[in-house]
């Protein structure tokens, strides 16, 4: 199973919370004799001897993953390529940026005269369960690996009085009702406060305090946070069920301190 590279994590977080990202219309499968690692620092592609990355297609995202669609056929090797153990997805035939990486199901020592191929469904990329909604996981995978449209959303922080799940939506999460409660919008970096900071290391956070309107009555016990793409209803983007319980009531100040809301992709 493959995972996002550091590069792609930052680009996708930037697309969701800050500036837009334009994915490549074609993505390429590369092979490596070592684990590329998330930062591509371990990438060891064959050099010469007829090796060239090849275009790869994916089936539509489903169940939080995209799966290689069709065999990827390489040219005949004119010399040894080494023992291939891993794959990477790239946004260019040569050079460019690594988007994701994973291990081959079986290693293969390629020698002169071999014509390597990667079987259908060998390469998969998945967004692990938890924190990222099913909606967003599938949208990001289709966007990054299939060049399907996904516009940068508005982002609103919601307080929830019940646990949130991957398959929730913006209108199935349980939020306080009345007494002055409303989601709070957080803007792109450089926009009106509060805003997000810039993604680095596959993560970002809120650059300013997020101040909710003071309650005019009890909001109940808030046990989770969610990020949606609309002030009311809309799509659930991300969530966290781990914040400490709180009990906002009339006259309380409800604030998420700057830097306290961390968002990451993996």
C-alpha angles and dihedrals in degrees: 000000000000130000135203120271121237088252094056094043090057093044094050094045088050090051093051099042108019135002123007124259124216111210123209116267088222126038125197135216115227128186128221138191090215139035105281091210123212093286093048088240092128096048111133110175121177114264120221123326091111097304116148129155114252132216115261131199129206134205117242113288114267133165090009096302144088119215128204110261112210137356117299108219122200128201120264112279114244091193140000118311095186126237108319115214107156143035135214134196115224138187093225138041089241131011110352124111131312111236102182141350142197145160125276114242088236130017118238129203105213117205134176112299096025118125103206123207134180112222124238112277093015094120117058130167120200138184105219118240120266134050095027116074122237088243094056095039092056093041092052093047093050090045098049101037104026100032092237117163117266116161121210105266132221109250126222126180116223132192114222132204095199135041116280123224135203092253096050121114133207090272100043098057113099113241134168114279122221126332091105097303119152136149116262122231119228115198137213119277110285093023129107116310128295096053139155122251123232122284117255129164091007094301144084138174142198111292093203139031113282105221119195121203110272111264117251089200140355119317095192125238110324110209105163144032126222137185117214133176097236140045089239126026109327123128127323111237108174139347145183126208095185105079116116115265115265132190109208112195139168112314096008121136109234111198138155104211121234110276094014097104106071120188124190143165128215 
